[in-house]
C-alpha cells in the first residue's frame, strides 16, 4: 500500500510539473482537467467552454452511453445472424486445401461481400449456433425489461456543445507523446501540413496517374523470387537442386494479396500530431500506410525485426 501511495504521489507531482512547465512557456490556453488529460487550444480566436474542456479531457476514446434501440431483441438477433455467417465463412475457407487456384482465401474478410454464405454446412457448428440462438431467445423471454443508464446531465450538455464546436472549421487531434487533445484551426493545420510536404529534401510531388500499382506488385514479387520466397519449392530426390512450383508461398500470398484488387489499394494518408511539449509548438509528420501497396510487406518486415532485434545486446525500443 505504501508503494501504491508513493506511486500516486509521484504521478501527481509529474502532472503538476508538466502544468507548471506549460505555464512557463506562456501557453495560456492549456487546461489540465481532473482526469489528468491536457486540452491544448491552439486556435486563434475560439474559446472552449468548461463543459467542452471537461469532455475533451476524457480523451478521444471516450464514448457516452448510447441510447438503446427501440427493438433491441431484433437488433441482437441480427447481430447473431451476422456472427453465425462469419463463423460458417471462416470454417468454409479453413477446410479448403491450399493451391494456386485458391489464392483468394488469404484476402482480408473486409473485401468479401458481407452477405455471402457458404454452401457447405457442418453439423457440429450448426448445432452450436442453434444452441446459442435458443439461449438468446430464452433470455429474451425470461429477463426483465432492458434498463438504460442515462448519461449524467453535464455530459448531455457537453455533448450538445461539442456538436456546436464541430460546426466550426476546427481540427481535433491527439497530441504527440500521448499528451492530451489538440484543437487547431483547419486553415492553420493545412498550412502546417503543406510546410512539411514542401520540403523537397524529404517529399517528392507525384500525380496519381504516375502510380502503377501493378508495377509495384511486380517489383515486390521479384524481391520475393530473388530470395526464393515467391513459390513453394520441392527438393529432387538425391540432388541438391530446388525446383519451383507454380504455387505461391504463404508469405507471398500475404504480401501480394491485394494485387488482384488494385481498386481497393489506397494512397498513404498524411497527417500531423502537434508536439505541445516543444516551444514553439510544431507538428510531427506521420504517413499512415494502412491498405497501401506495401502495407503487408511493411508488416512482415516489422514483425521480423521485432524478433531479431532482441538478439543484439543494445537495441532501440523507440523510433
LUMBA-231688 format. One record per residue: residue number from 1; chain; y negated, x negated, z of N, C-alpha, C in turn. Coordinates in pm, whole numbers, m for minus. Last residue first. Example, Ala and Ser with C-alpha at 12.3 -4.5 7.8 and 13.67 -1.06 7.14 Angstrom:
2
LUMBA pado drenke n.north n.east   n.up ca.north ca.east  ca.up c.north c.east   c.up
LUMBA    2      A     225  m1285    708      106   m1367    714      m3  m1290    787
LUMBA    1      A     569  m1319    780      450   m1230    780     330  m1320    780
% end
This chain:
319
LUMBA pado drenke n.north n.east   n.up ca.north ca.east  ca.up c.north c.east   c.up
LUMBA  319      A    m483  m1135  m3194     m535   m1185  m3320    m686  m1193  m3313
LUMBA  318      A    m264  m1236  m2925     m373   m1154  m2979    m422  m1217  m3107
LUMBA  317      A     m75  m1414  m2849      m40   m1273  m2838    m145  m1183  m2896
LUMBA  316      A      41  m1720  m2974      m77   m1634  m2952     m35  m1489  m2950
LUMBA  315      A     239  m1976  m2819      217   m1874  m2920      99  m1786  m2878
LUMBA  314      A     434  m2246  m2748      298   m2195  m2742     280  m2093  m2854
LUMBA  313      A     701  m2283  m2803      659   m2291  m2664     518  m2237  m2645
LUMBA  312      A     864  m2058  m3031      774   m2169  m3005     726  m2164  m2860
LUMBA  311      A    1001  m1822  m3035     1079   m1945  m3031     991  m2063  m2990
LUMBA  310      A     839  m1609  m3072      875   m1639  m2933     955  m1767  m2921
LUMBA  309      A     821  m1575  m3342      711   m1646  m3277     741  m1679  m3133
LUMBA  308      A    1037  m1427  m3437     1044   m1574  m3446     933  m1644  m3368
LUMBA  307      A     973  m1156  m3386     1099   m1214  m3339    1092  m1366  m3331
LUMBA  306      A     731  m1107  m3500      744   m1077  m3358     871  m1137  m3300
LUMBA  305      A     789  m1161  m3768      709   m1256  m3691     724  m1233  m3542
LUMBA  304      A     930   m931  m3839      998   m1061  m3842     923  m1164  m3758
LUMBA  303      A     730   m739  m3814      850    m728  m3729     925   m861  m3724
LUMBA  302      A     549   m834  m4010      509    m827  m3870     631   m822  m3778
LUMBA  301      A     702   m811  m4245      651    m942  m4205     614   m942  m4057
LUMBA  300      A     746   m531  m4246      860    m623  m4239     814   m761  m4191
LUMBA  299      A     486   m435  m4270      564    m401  m4151     681   m497  m4135
LUMBA  298      A     419   m534  m4523      346    m582  m4406     423   m552  m4277
LUMBA  297      A     591   m381  m4679      607    m526  m4678     537   m586  m4557
LUMBA  296      A     482   m132  m4636      615    m158  m4582     648   m307  m4584
LUMBA  295      A     224   m169  m4762      238    m124  m4623     373   m164  m4564
LUMBA  294      A     136   m230  m5013      203    m337  m4938     229   m298  m4792
LUMBA  293      A      14      2  m5100      124     m51  m5180     201   m159  m5104
LUMBA  292      A     m41    216  m4808      m85     136  m4922      36     73  m4989
LUMBA  291      A      24    353  m4580       57     417  m4709      m2    342  m4828
LUMBA  290      A    m217    175  m4400     m112     277  m4393    m100    347  m4529
LUMBA  289      A    m406    m22  m4368     m325     m23  m4490    m208     74  m4485
LUMBA  288      A    m733    m32  m4267     m606      32  m4237    m524     41  m4365
LUMBA  287      A    m940   m284  m4188     m883    m218  m4306    m746   m163  m4267
LUMBA  286      A   m1233   m331  m3998    m1088    m309  m3997   m1050   m239  m4127
LUMBA  285      A   m1498   m517  m3851    m1440    m454  m3970   m1288   m446  m3960
LUMBA  284      A   m1695   m441  m3581    m1575    m517  m3616   m1508   m450  m3735
LUMBA  283      A   m2049   m452  m3556    m1928    m380  m3592   m1815   m475  m3627
LUMBA  282      A   m2253   m530  m3266    m2211    m549  m3405   m2082   m472  m3428
LUMBA  281      A   m2529   m540  m3053    m2404    m471  m3086   m2375   m487  m3234
LUMBA  280      A   m2664   m876  m2997    m2673    m731  m3021   m2536   m672  m3058
LUMBA  279      A   m2412   m872  m2770    m2556    m848  m2777   m2614   m936  m2887
LUMBA  278      A   m2101   m702  m2706    m2180    m809  m2767   m2328   m772  m2764
LUMBA  277      A   m1972   m485  m2621    m1983    m592  m2522   m2060   m711  m2578
LUMBA  276      A   m1945   m320  m2834    m2054    m289  m2741   m2070   m395  m2634
LUMBA  275      A   m1861   m345  m3133    m1841    m435  m3019   m1958   m416  m2922
LUMBA  274      A   m1737    m66  m3309    m1853    m138  m3257   m1815   m221  m3133
LUMBA  273      A   m1533    m73  m3582    m1532     m47  m3438   m1643   m132  m3377
LUMBA  272      A   m1534     64  m3912    m1587     m29  m3812   m1557     21  m3672
LUMBA  271      A   m1314     76  m4202    m1399     136  m4100   m1441     28  m4000
LUMBA  270      A   m1137    148  m4499    m1223      54  m4426   m1306    130  m4322
LUMBA  269      A    m813    196  m4606     m932     263  m4552   m1009    166  m4464
LUMBA  268      A    m652    111  m4913     m680      81  m4772    m811    145  m4729
LUMBA  267      A    m531    379  m5119     m607     256  m5101    m636    236  m4953
LUMBA  266      A    m193    508  m5139     m335     518  m5107    m400    380  m5107
LUMBA  265      A      61    668  m5323        8     544  m5269    m143    556  m5252
LUMBA  264      A     141    889  m5458      127     903  m5313      68    778  m5248
LUMBA  263      A     175    809  m5714       67     906  m5691      44    929  m5542
LUMBA  262      A     399    653  m5707      269     584  m5702     154    680  m5683
LUMBA  261      A     675    676  m5661      582     779  m5614     443    718  m5601
LUMBA  260      A     841    471  m5710      855     587  m5797     762    701  m5759
LUMBA  259      A     774    295  m5507      747     255  m5644     762    370  m5742
LUMBA  258      A     817    324  m5237      711     406  m5296     691    379  m5445
LUMBA  257      A    1012    143  m5156     1046     285  m5154     940    374  m5218
LUMBA  256      A    1023   m129  m5134      988     m73  m5266    1004     79  m5270
LUMBA  255      A    1102   m182  m4872      973    m234  m4919     928   m165  m5047
LUMBA  254      A    1352    m50  m4853     1245     m23  m4757    1110    m64  m4813
LUMBA  253      A    1499   m157  m5058     1474     m13  m5058    1359     23  m4963
LUMBA  252      A    1508   m422  m4971     1437    m389  m5095    1405   m240  m5102
LUMBA  251      A    1668   m391  m4741     1531    m442  m4728    1449   m406  m4852
LUMBA  250      A    1908   m310  m4853     1838    m218  m4764    1693   m260  m4747
LUMBA  249      A    1919   m401  m5204     1948    m422  m5063    1870   m322  m4979
LUMBA  248      A    2018   m213  m5492     1915    m270  m5407    1968   m294  m5266
LUMBA  247      A    2264   m293  m5728     2231    m212  m5610    2128   m283  m5525
LUMBA  246      A    2372   m435  m5926     2251    m357  m5961    2206   m271  m5845
LUMBA  245      A    2459   m761  m5793     2492    m628  m5843    2362   m559  m5883
LUMBA  244      A    2491  m1109  m5849     2408    m995  m5812    2464   m867  m5872
LUMBA  243      A    2710  m1349  m5711     2673   m1266  m5824    2597  m1143  m5776
LUMBA  242      A    2726  m1674  m5598     2697   m1536  m5559    2651  m1460  m5683
LUMBA  241      A    2968  m1928  m5583     2863   m1862  m5659    2849  m1717  m5613
LUMBA  240      A    3174  m2068  m5486     3056   m2063  m5400    2940  m1991  m5469
LUMBA  239      A    3509  m1936  m5509     3391   m2001  m5565    3278  m1990  m5464
LUMBA  238      A    3724  m1783  m5423     3746   m1926  m5448    3627  m1994  m5516
LUMBA  237      A    3583  m1485  m5545     3693   m1549  m5473    3708  m1694  m5519
LUMBA  236      A    3230  m1443  m5528     3353   m1453  m5606    3461  m1526  m5525
LUMBA  235      A    3049  m1238  m5317     3097   m1374  m5336    3227  m1372  m5415
LUMBA  234      A    2772  m1030  m5400     2909   m1045  m5353    2958  m1183  m5393
LUMBA  233      A    2458   m883  m5310     2539    m987  m5375    2680   m986  m5320
LUMBA  232      A    2209   m646  m5379     2327    m678  m5299    2412   m778  m5377
LUMBA  231      A    1881   m761  m5469     2006    m693  m5500    2115   m737  m5403
LUMBA  230      A    1671   m894  m5327     1647    m774  m5406    1773   m694  m5428
LUMBA  229      A    1688  m1134  m5202     1682   m1017  m5114    1665   m887  m5192
LUMBA  228      A    1661  m1395  m5304     1791   m1327  m5308    1799  m1210  m5211
LUMBA  227      A    1407  m1486  m5328     1477   m1522  m5206    1609  m1446  m5191
LUMBA  226      A    1337  m1374  m5572     1327   m1519  m5556    1406  m1567  m5435
LUMBA  225      A    1349  m1102  m5522     1454   m1163  m5605    1455  m1314  m5590
LUMBA  224      A    1115  m1068  m5373     1245   m1040  m5311    1358  m1106  m5389
LUMBA  223      A     929  m1134  m5572      935   m1214  m5449    1068  m1193  m5379
LUMBA  222      A     980   m932  m5757     1002   m1072  m5796    1012  m1162  m5673
LUMBA  221      A     897   m707  m5611     1038    m721  m5647    1071   m864  m5687
LUMBA  220      A     623   m759  m5601      700    m754  m5477     849   m771  m5505
LUMBA  219      A     566   m737  m5874      545    m865  m5807     621   m870  m5674
LUMBA  218      A     621   m465  m5909      699    m565  m5982     687   m702  m5918
LUMBA  217      A     420   m357  m5752      559    m337  m5711     651   m436  m5783
LUMBA  216      A     202   m436  m5910      215    m489  m5774     357   m473  m5724
LUMBA  215      A     246   m286  m6141      245    m433  m6149     265   m495  m6011
LUMBA  214      A     218    m30  m6042      347     m71  m6098     357   m222  m6105
LUMBA  213      A     m52    m18  m5971       48     m21  m5865     184    m66  m5917
LUMBA  212      A    m324   m163  m6077     m199    m116  m6136     m89   m129  m6031
LUMBA  211      A    m663   m133  m6080     m549    m145  m5990    m426    m83  m6055
LUMBA  210      A    m877    m76  m6237     m821    m211  m6250    m699   m232  m6162
LUMBA  209      A    m960    174  m6165     m898     161  m6296    m833     24  m6316
LUMBA  208      A   m1093    142  m5926     m957     196  m5921    m886    182  m6055
LUMBA  207      A   m1258   m175  m5917    m1256     m33  m5951   m1111     14  m5951
LUMBA  206      A   m1382   m405  m5669    m1291    m368  m5778   m1308   m219  m5805
LUMBA  205      A   m1549   m673  m5504    m1552    m534  m5553   m1457   m514  m5671
LUMBA  204      A   m1414   m862  m5252    m1440    m862  m5396   m1440   m719  m5444
LUMBA  203      A   m1503  m1016  m4940    m1460    m900  m5017   m1499   m916  m5164
LUMBA  202      A   m1585  m1272  m4850    m1471   m1205  m4788   m1415  m1093  m4875
LUMBA  201      A   m1800  m1363  m4985    m1703   m1464  m4944   m1577  m1401  m4884
LUMBA  200      A   m1965  m1148  m5015    m1885   m1187  m5133   m1783  m1295  m5097
LUMBA  199      A   m2036   m892  m4826    m2009   m1034  m4804   m1913  m1081  m4914
LUMBA  198      A   m2053   m623  m4848    m2132    m701  m4943   m2121   m852  m4920
LUMBA  197      A   m1915   m521  m4634    m1849    m521  m4765   m1925   m603  m4869
LUMBA  196      A   m2102   m540  m4424    m1977    m616  m4419   m1918   m630  m4559
LUMBA  195      A   m2298   m368  m4513    m2336    m504  m4479   m2212   m594  m4474
LUMBA  194      A   m2160   m129  m4529    m2199    m196  m4653   m2239   m341  m4628
LUMBA  193      A   m2140    m72  m4252    m2019     m94  m4333   m2052   m170  m4461
LUMBA  192      A   m2410    m38  m4185    m2334    m145  m4121   m2205   m176  m4198
LUMBA  191      A   m2465    187  m4343    m2536      62  m4369   m2461    m57  m4307
LUMBA  190      A   m2300    374  m4218    m2272     336  m4355   m2343    207  m4392
LUMBA  189      A   m2431    385  m3969    m2291     343  m3976   m2255    298  m4117
LUMBA  188      A   m2676    490  m4045    m2671     355  m3990   m2529    299  m3995
LUMBA  187      A   m2591    744  m4130    m2658     656  m4224   m2654    511  m4175
LUMBA  186      A   m2482    853  m3891    m2397     829  m4008   m2462    730  m4104
LUMBA  185      A   m2549    713  m3573    m2598     787  m3689   m2514    752  m3812
LUMBA  184      A   m2289    713  m3322    m2380     642  m3411   m2427    736  m3523
LUMBA  183      A   m2124    667  m3022    m2192     766  m3106   m2295    692  m3190
LUMBA  182      A   m1817    552  m2892    m1945     517  m2951   m1996    632  m3037
LUMBA  181      A   m1630    525  m2592    m1661     600  m2713   m1800    564  m2760
LUMBA  180      A   m1443    251  m2447    m1501     385  m2445   m1524    442  m2582
LUMBA  179      A   m1334      0  m2495    m1445      12  m2402   m1516    145  m2412
LUMBA  178      A   m1128   m125  m2642    m1100      m7  m2559   m1208     14  m2452
LUMBA  177      A   m1221   m320  m2811    m1168    m363  m2681   m1144   m247  m2585
LUMBA  176      A   m1471   m109  m2964    m1379    m222  m2967   m1339   m262  m2825
LUMBA  175      A   m1479    249  m2917    m1540     116  m2913   m1433      9  m2920
LUMBA  174      A   m1402    517  m3142    m1372     439  m3021   m1439    303  m3030
LUMBA  173      A   m1669    722  m3280    m1561     625  m3295   m1527    563  m3159
LUMBA  172      A   m1848    951  m3454    m1790     928  m3321   m1667    840  m3339
LUMBA  171      A   m2147    992  m3626    m2014     932  m3630   m1969    907  m3487
LUMBA  170      A   m2353   1266  m3741    m2316    1161  m3646   m2174   1113  m3671
LUMBA  169      A   m2546   1481  m3823    m2493    1374  m3907   m2461   1254  m3820
LUMBA  168      A   m2437   1778  m3646    m2534    1674  m3677   m2466   1563  m3758
LUMBA  167      A   m2222   1928  m3581    m2303    1975  m3693   m2413   1877  m3730
LUMBA  166      A   m2121   1821  m3352    m2052    1789  m3477   m2129   1835  m3599
LUMBA  165      A   m2280   1938  m3155    m2302    1798  m3188   m2237   1761  m3321
LUMBA  164      A   m2163   2192  m3145    m2302    2179  m3192   m2331   2035  m3233
LUMBA  163      A   m1919   2115  m3037    m1921    2177  m3169   m2061   2168  m3228
LUMBA  162      A   m2006   2029  m2790    m1950    1930  m2882   m1945   1984  m3024
LUMBA  161      A   m2078   2272  m2678    m2183    2174  m2707   m2134   2065  m2800
LUMBA  160      A   m1828   2390  m2650    m1927    2453  m2737   m2038   2355  m2775
LUMBA  159      A   m1720   2213  m2465    m1658    2226  m2597   m1756   2288  m2695
LUMBA  158      A   m1877   2262  m2241    m1886    2132  m2307   m1827   2138  m2447
LUMBA  157      A   m1793   2518  m2171    m1931    2496  m2211   m1946   2366  m2289
LUMBA  156      A   m1527   2460  m2107    m1557    2558  m2212   m1699   2540  m2264
LUMBA  155      A   m1566   2283  m1899    m1506    2233  m2022   m1530   2330  m2137
LUMBA  154      A   m1678   2442  m1702    m1759    2330  m1752   m1703   2278  m1884
LUMBA  153      A   m1467   2622  m1651    m1591    2670  m1714   m1672   2555  m1773
LUMBA  152      A   m1137   2501  m1742    m1247    2524  m1647   m1376   2559  m1721
LUMBA  151      A    m908   2691  m1945     m987    2571  m1923   m1097   2600  m1822
LUMBA  150      A    m638   2885  m1810     m766    2873  m1879    m830   2737  m1849
LUMBA  149      A    m311   2910  m1873     m404    2844  m1780    m534   2818  m1853
LUMBA  148      A    m123   3193  m1926     m214    3098  m1989    m310   3042  m1886
LUMBA  147      A     209   3288  m1910       84    3273  m1837       0   3162  m1899
LUMBA  146      A     422   3526  m2049      363    3393  m2064     227   3388  m1994
LUMBA  145      A     618   3719  m1825      518    3710  m1931     454   3572  m1930
LUMBA  144      A     939   3580  m1734      817    3656  m1709     720   3639  m1824
LUMBA  143      A    1255   3594  m1910     1143    3525  m1845    1026   3618  m1825
LUMBA  142      A    1444   3735  m2055     1455    3734  m1909    1335   3671  m1839
LUMBA  141      A    1395   3713  m2326     1423    3846  m2272    1422   3849  m2119
LUMBA  140      A    1359   3439  m2371     1251    3533  m2404    1271   3667  m2333
LUMBA  139      A    1612   3344  m2298     1496    3308  m2218    1380   3401  m2244
LUMBA  138      A    1764   3444  m2511     1791    3489  m2374    1673   3460  m2282
LUMBA  137      A    1654   3296  m2722     1641    3442  m2721    1664   3499  m2582
LUMBA  136      A    1735   3038  m2644     1593    3071  m2658    1571   3222  m2650
LUMBA  135      A    2011   3066  m2656     1949    3038  m2526    1799   3067  m2530
LUMBA  134      A    2041   3104  m2931     2076    3212  m2840    2016   3191  m2701
LUMBA  133      A    1963   2850  m3022     1886    2969  m3060    1915   3086  m2966
LUMBA  132      A    2165   2688  m2917     2027    2668  m2873    1942   2791  m2905
LUMBA  131      A    2384   2790  m3063     2384    2796  m2916    2242   2782  m2862
LUMBA  130      A    2312   2723  m3323     2324    2865  m3287    2321   2882  m3135
LUMBA  129      A    2321   2445  m3306     2194    2511  m3335    2199   2659  m3298
LUMBA  128      A    2598   2408  m3252     2497    2362  m3156    2364   2435  m3179
LUMBA  127      A    2712   2509  m3484     2745    2571  m3355    2641   2533  m3250
LUMBA  126      A    2606   2331  m3671     2571    2472  m3679    2601   2544  m3548
LUMBA  125      A    2730   2092  m3589     2584    2105  m3583    2542   2250  m3586
LUMBA  124      A    2998   2155  m3636     2955    2117  m3501    2804   2135  m3487
LUMBA  123      A    3004   2219  m3920     3039    2315  m3816    2985   2282  m3679
LUMBA  122      A    2768   2176  m4159     2856    2101  m4069    2877   2184  m3944
LUMBA  121      A    2714   2242  m4507     2700    2279  m4366    2802   2203  m4283
LUMBA  120      A    2533   2165  m4807     2648    2148  m4719    2614   2193  m4577
LUMBA  119      A    2281   2193  m4919     2384    2293  m4950    2501   2286  m4853
LUMBA  118      A    1973   2156  m4736     2095    2101  m4795    2199   2211  m4817
LUMBA  117      A    1656   2284  m4828     1770    2297  m4738    1893   2236  m4806
LUMBA  116      A    1302   2241  m4836     1433    2212  m4894    1542   2221  m4791
LUMBA  115      A    1052   2266  m4741     1130    2390  m4746    1271   2366  m4800
LUMBA  114      A     902   2038  m4761      937    2082  m4626    1009   2216  m4625
LUMBA  113      A     992   1788  m4988      944    1924  m4970     992   1977  m4836
LUMBA  112      A     914   1455  m4884     1009    1554  m4932     953   1694  m4908
LUMBA  111      A     741   1289  m4761      724    1304  m4903     830   1395  m4965
LUMBA  110      A     817   1275  m4499      694    1348  m4526     671   1367  m4676
LUMBA  109      A    1039   1111  m4484     1063    1255  m4487     937   1332  m4523
LUMBA  108      A    1034    827  m4703      991     894  m4579    1001   1045  m4591
LUMBA  107      A    1331    732  m4870     1196     783  m4884    1155    853  m4754
LUMBA  106      A    1588    663  m4867     1501     586  m4779    1357    632  m4790
LUMBA  105      A    1706    812  m5058     1737     850  m4920    1652    771  m4822
LUMBA  104      A    1660    724  m5314     1554     804  m5252    1587    845  m5109
LUMBA  103      A    1874    594  m5420     1774     511  m5355    1669    594  m5282
LUMBA  102      A    2118    665  m5537     2065     742  m5424    1963    659  m5347
LUMBA  101      A    2230    506  m5720     2190     638  m5767    2123    719  m5657
LUMBA  100      A    2320    279  m5600     2196     267  m5676    2147    402  m5725
LUMBA   99      A    2423    392  m5267     2447     347  m5404    2316    340  m5477
LUMBA   98      A    2573    484  m4972     2463     408  m5027    2500    357  m5167
LUMBA   97      A    2685    823  m4927     2711     679  m4942    2593    610  m5007
LUMBA   96      A    2553   1058  m4693     2561    1014  m4831    2592    865  m4838
LUMBA   95      A    2513   1130  m4433     2651    1134  m4480    2666   1082  m4622
LUMBA   94      A    2240   1127  m4402     2317    1026  m4329    2460   1019  m4378
LUMBA   93      A    2163   1349  m4546     2138    1218  m4605    2212   1107  m4532
LUMBA   92      A    2258   1552  m4366     2297    1550  m4507    2280   1412  m4567
LUMBA   91      A    2127   1499  m4124     2273    1487  m4133    2317   1476  m4278
LUMBA   90      A    1862   1555  m4199     1899    1422  m4151    2050   1399  m4163
LUMBA   89      A    1890   1829  m4263     1850    1732  m4365    1888   1590  m4325
LUMBA   88      A    1957   1943  m4017     2052    1953  m4129    2020   1850  m4238
LUMBA   87      A    1720   1881  m3877     1848    1828  m3830    1950   1831  m3944
LUMBA   86      A    1532   2027  m4024     1521    1881  m4018    1652   1818  m3973
LUMBA   85      A    1617   2288  m3973     1618    2238  m4111    1612   2086  m4112
LUMBA   84      A    1571   2303  m3697     1708    2313  m3748    1717   2259  m3890
LUMBA   83      A    1288   2288  m3693     1369    2185  m3628    1512   2185  m3681
LUMBA   82      A    1231   2528  m3821     1190    2403  m3884    1267   2285  m3825
LUMBA   81      A    1333   2703  m3631     1391    2702  m3767    1353   2574  m3841
LUMBA   80      A    1160   2646  m3416     1302    2614  m3405    1367   2609  m3543
LUMBA   79      A     921   2745  m3517      931    2602  m3490    1077   2560  m3476
LUMBA   78      A     993   3015  m3524      960    2946  m3649     968   2795  m3632
LUMBA   77      A    1022   3056  m3250     1139    3068  m3337    1114   3003  m3472
LUMBA   76      A     756   3024  m3167      857    2929  m3119     981   2936  m3206
LUMBA   75      A     644   3247  m3299      595    3112  m3327     698   3008  m3286
LUMBA   74      A     774   3460  m3183      798    3434  m3325     751   3295  m3363
LUMBA   73      A     664   3427  m2922      807    3423  m2945     840   3392  m3091
LUMBA   72      A     388   3459  m2935      438    3323  m2917     589   3315  m2940
LUMBA   71      A     171   3623  m3069      315    3647  m3070     384   3512  m3057
LUMBA   70      A     m73   3499  m3019      m54    3639  m2978      95   3673  m2973
LUMBA   69      A     m63   3170  m2878      m51    3260  m2992     m27   3402  m2942
LUMBA   68      A    m301   3053  m2629     m166    3087  m2676    m171   3176  m2800
LUMBA   67      A    m541   2788  m2668     m513    2929  m2643    m374   2964  m2697
LUMBA   66      A    m495   2460  m2526     m509    2552  m2639    m479   2696  m2599
LUMBA   65      A    m687   2271  m2312     m570    2359  m2315    m586   2459  m2429
LUMBA   64      A    m825   1983  m2487     m834    2101  m2399    m708   2187  m2411
LUMBA   63      A    m730   1652  m2499     m716    1779  m2570    m730   1893  m2470
LUMBA   62      A    m825   1314  m2541     m822    1431  m2453    m819   1559  m2535
LUMBA   61      A    m863   1099  m2699     m728    1156  m2698    m717   1280  m2609
LUMBA   60      A   m1113   1003  m2657    m1092    1078  m2781    m952   1138  m2789
LUMBA   59      A   m1232   1049  m2316    m1162     977  m2422   m1134   1066  m2542
LUMBA   58      A   m1388   1150  m2121    m1244    1168  m2103   m1164   1096  m2210
LUMBA   57      A   m1644   1124  m2215    m1595    1023  m2122   m1447   1034  m2093
LUMBA   56      A   m1683   1357  m2351    m1653    1238  m2429   m1601   1124  m2341
LUMBA   55      A   m1738   1516  m2121    m1622    1543  m2205   m1584   1422  m2289
LUMBA   54      A   m1971   1398  m2013    m1851    1413  m1930   m1727   1432  m2016
LUMBA   53      A   m2148   1416  m2230    m2111    1286  m2175   m1982   1294  m2095
LUMBA   52      A   m2170   1693  m2257    m2114    1614  m2366   m2069   1477  m2317
LUMBA   51      A   m2290   1756  m2011    m2159    1811  m2042   m2091   1732  m2154
LUMBA   50      A   m2535   1624  m2034    m2442    1582  m1930   m2300   1632  m1958
LUMBA   49      A   m2610   1560  m2382    m2621    1635  m2258   m2518   1584  m2158
LUMBA   48      A   m2759   1295  m2565    m2638    1364  m2522   m2663   1437  m2392
LUMBA   47      A   m3000   1281  m2816    m2973    1272  m2673   m2850   1354  m2638
LUMBA   46      A   m3085   1094  m3093    m3002    1205  m3046   m2966   1183  m2899
LUMBA   45      A   m3223    888  m3220    m3302     992  m3152   m3218   1109  m3104
LUMBA   44      A   m3045    682  m3300    m3188     655  m3289   m3263    760  m3208
LUMBA   43      A   m2734    606  m3132    m2817     679  m3227   m2964    651  m3200
LUMBA   42      A   m2555    501  m2959    m2630     405  m3040   m2720    474  m3141
LUMBA   41      A   m2422    558  m2665    m2505     632  m2760   m2594    532  m2835
LUMBA   40      A   m2120    528  m2532    m2227     443  m2584   m2301    520  m2694
LUMBA   39      A   m1953    588  m2248    m2002     657  m2366   m2126    583  m2414
LUMBA   38      A   m1669    459  m2075    m1809     446  m2115   m1835    527  m2240
LUMBA   37      A   m1469    585  m1814    m1482     560  m1957   m1630    555  m1991
LUMBA   36      A   m1439    663  m1554    m1449     520  m1579   m1446    487  m1727
LUMBA   35      A   m1478    923  m1498    m1345     889  m1549   m1336    742  m1583
LUMBA   34      A   m1738    962  m1435    m1646     949  m1323   m1503    924  m1367
LUMBA   33      A   m1900    752  m1682    m1865     879  m1620   m1769    854  m1504
LUMBA   32      A   m2166    561  m1764    m2032     549  m1710   m2000    678  m1636
LUMBA   31      A   m2360    533  m2055    m2332     607  m1932   m2188    582  m1891
LUMBA   30      A   m2624    391  m2231    m2485     379  m2192   m2464    450  m2060
LUMBA   29      A   m2887    365  m2315    m2816     488  m2349   m2667    480  m2320
LUMBA   28      A   m2993    118  m2261    m3030     227  m2172   m2950    353  m2198
LUMBA   27      A   m2918   m179  m2259    m2858     m69  m2334   m2875     57  m2251
LUMBA   26      A   m3005   m417  m2150    m3103    m315  m2184   m3046   m210  m2279
LUMBA   25      A   m2833   m593  m2042    m2854    m607  m2186   m2948   m499  m2239
LUMBA   24      A   m2818   m498  m1784    m2894    m620  m1808   m2924   m641  m1955
LUMBA   23      A   m2646   m286  m1826    m2785    m258  m1787   m2872   m381  m1811
LUMBA   22      A   m2413   m424  m1879    m2472    m343  m1985   m2617   m308  m1954
LUMBA   21      A   m2370   m537  m1626    m2392    m623  m1742   m2460   m546  m1855
LUMBA   20      A   m2325   m312  m1469    m2443    m394  m1443   m2475   m485  m1560
LUMBA   19      A   m2084   m227  m1585    m2201    m140  m1587   m2329   m220  m1565
LUMBA   18      A   m1918   m443  m1523    m1943    m409  m1662   m2069   m324  m1674
LUMBA   17      A   m1922   m427  m1242    m1974    m546  m1309   m2007   m518  m1455
LUMBA   16      A   m1795   m181  m1203    m1934    m199  m1159   m1998   m320  m1229
LUMBA   15      A   m1540   m241  m1299    m1621    m136  m1363   m1768   m151  m1329
LUMBA   14      A   m1468   m437  m1111    m1476    m471  m1252   m1562   m370  m1327
LUMBA   13      A   m1461   m285   m876    m1557    m393   m887   m1578   m435  m1032
LUMBA   12      A   m1246   m118   m938    m1378     m59   m914   m1487   m165   m928
LUMBA   11      A   m1044   m309   m954    m1078    m231  m1073   m1216   m168  m1059
LUMBA   10      A   m1042   m399   m688    m1070    m493   m796   m1112   m420   m922
LUMBA    9      A    m970   m165   m554    m1099    m227   m526   m1139   m323   m637
LUMBA    8      A    m714   m129   m656     m818     m28   m681    m956    m86   m659
LUMBA    7      A    m589   m355   m550     m600    m341   m695    m708   m240   m730
LUMBA    6      A    m597   m298   m277     m670    m414   m326    m691   m405   m477
LUMBA    5      A    m428    m76   m272     m568     m60   m232    m653   m175   m283
LUMBA    4      A    m191   m203   m351     m248     m96   m435    m395    m76   m402
LUMBA    3      A    m153   m378   m137     m171    m433   m271    m235   m330   m364
LUMBA    2      A    m120   m201     73     m235    m290     76    m263   m346    m62
LUMBA    1      A     120    m83      0        0       0      0    m126    m87      0
% end
